Amino acid sequence: MTRPSSEDRYLKAFGRRVAEIREARGFSQEKLATLAGVSRETIGLIERGQRWVRLSTLHRIAKGLGVETFEVLKGLRQ
């Protein structure tokens, strides 16, 4: 089995951060998707570390979560 790449670890860490904030707000993936203007499938892929987001999408997700964009990236660990 191969070790995950640095990129894979960042993707997973970012996804965990989005899920952490979403759950702290009591939002379902569906609710966040609606607030951010993306599909629920997209939120699921992001939270599982399977999809990178564009900066515009990052901003919309942060806005949907009710936080500043930098808060979504704050404290990311691999």
Secondary structure by P-SEA (a helix, b strand, c coil): cccccaaaaaaaaaaaaaaaaaaaacccaaaaaaaacccaaaaaaaaaccccccaaaaaaaaaaaccccccccccccc
